[in-house]
Amino acid sequence: MKTPSDRFGTVVLTGATSGIGEATAHRLAAISETLIVLGPEPEEAVGRVLAQIRGAGPAEVHYVGADFTQLSDVVEAARSIRSLVSTIDLLINDAGVPGAPQRIVTTDGFERTLQVNALAPALLTRLLVPSLADGARIVNVGSSAHHVERFHFDDIDLAHGYSPVAAYARAKLAMVTWSSLLAEELRSMPVSVVALCPGLNDTPLSAAMMGRIGGPPRQGAARVFYATVADVPSGSYLEDDRVVLPSADATDPANREQLTTLYWERLLRFAVAGRGR
């Protein structure tokens, strides 16, 4: 187990230009050799944020822009990351969006919240697995909101009964479930996978759905950071820095099989072919 005083080699962090991700980037810049941060904006639009991250520590900071509503952007982002570094010691999937007021379907054919919060991170991870160093960890930011929704594989893109909260909660349910599936898939590799809920934080994402409530983003960043160093089994899900069971829907074998099928048949062909459905 790493301790907070240990240094990381190469870290990849998505969702790094606002909220919990930005606060996490500040912490990692102080203890990483190379920090690759991702956000949806063009680099010139986040110059101030990047300057603050670079000023937070000695890490060599690189920015990769990637709009997760475009899976082709995810594929290109993975190429850019692999061109920058040969190995990755820590991958944190923090990128996320709130459920939109009205249902949005991306050009890739997925409901936007599901794509950005669950499917795009899974695709990016798939493309970066060959670059993971021995002892690497993948940290997936989920949410306790996954407890309040259930899978509906006959309407995974919420064509019926859409609501912003349902879209967000179902996307996080997919993220938490996929995280443990990934741990099973990678069990023969010297890497670990941990998912977590960062708690309620006053971020642009939470404000869009619930108003200005919760603690400062640095509190969520502390939860994310703990997950990067916690001595817990691969596949664990953390709430309040403790290993807890995810929802019954996340552990149901039939749901896990159907989610695996969804990822392979509708998503992961991007990892093979680099193109859409």
Steps between C-alpha positions, in 0.01 A plus 500: 500500500623846414496765768410865438871585518586267213539638149325378189673466167248566224139589582209542258201692638177570314254773592789711624386848399229557762353373824642197675728419207666841512551474876643150453739629232639754746579223750653274240717773349688511829585128509518388136781504250270527198134600516281476191171680553196474275205730453239573234621851426762623251829560679484876450167510685646346817834680509436647845402163645806332352728776631364444850548123474857548377562740785384246758809281472798381303313257271543531126141575400355421158149581383296282266165637386229241447125546468354180642177556308708399196648151530738582218646763734558228759687287249715799398563591865633151567734534203623835632562360847692202363713739295588698812591214735592133472351386830223615736510447876161648589188558291215693662168510315334807650333658194127543540200710409163551669187365342386755243158668552384331180620167361795531260624225270859530377606452140628160612142402587517496880318705763751773583527448876561127460763558232699769683479355851536129426561392142770747397709431814473127431617552143792721605602245761481215250731687265749582778516157667802395289689801640434423868815443706538214744330607820282758323161593638181607322269719709142546380289777651150371553226624730273375776223621267538164326301348788181683400471369143478166326618370164250505215685325220191513278531880512862567593491841330186617687277557199209460742462660841810721475594723793834668579535319833417161350751556218776591744426220745478234230827617349670473839343156549662396173833650611503323838397168346752526217777581747465165674464323165826661391671377816391146417618535142843629602552262794791328324682834463701674776251789515209591725164670451311702761173692472374759746236754587664840565209621711287808446711792380414850385611468138356619167369147446310474828382861478339427164289225654453593868612858550789628709528236769778280633857559609781653295646296213817435699298268725405285202858517378614360834267202448639446150854527628434248776375253236831535315700379801255287702608146583178334382427208267470566130136545410414681825241776519558772764264738675637727775838332449358161596440193287124447467281285282360672191131465423333166435458599136877546469573152635219313325662243264240549227552875499875458491473269201272740314725797575799306368304427182410868464862605536628244255232526235428874502811661638824309492502459124634857515807357669547256216387694197531860619166589346132521587219251490 
